[in-house]
Amino acid sequence: MDGALNLGEVFGKVMELQRRLAETQQTLGSRTVTVETGGGMVRVTANGLQRIVRLEVDPEAFRAEEQEMLEDLIVAGVNKALEEAARLAREEMQKAAGSVLPPGMNIDLSALGL
């Protein structure tokens, strides 16, 4: 029966994959990325769960005549931080899945929102 599908082994791999993905998801809450916009006037930090955890604005950016620019910098910073956090999450989930799956077998994690 060489090459036969061993359902017990497949089930074990699926369970291991679920466990590793759940662990990685928890770990992503403590991993962060920080981006800057406007030459460092705005710094945004997001975690691997794609949540903004910190927003820093240089006090010089609070001049009334600069309000629209500041708003644009904040929006750009938040979007960039969320993109980086999503990239981090995809990479970490792929690593977790790859450590369980046979070499060359890729899994589409988009169903998990990644």
Secondary structure, DSSP 8 states (H G I E B T S, - for coil): -TT---HHHHHHHHHHHHHHHHHHHHHHTT-EEEEEEGGGTEEEEEETTS-EEEEEE-GGGG-GGGHHHHHHHHHHHHHHHHHHHHHHHHHHHHHHHHTTS-TT----GGGGT-
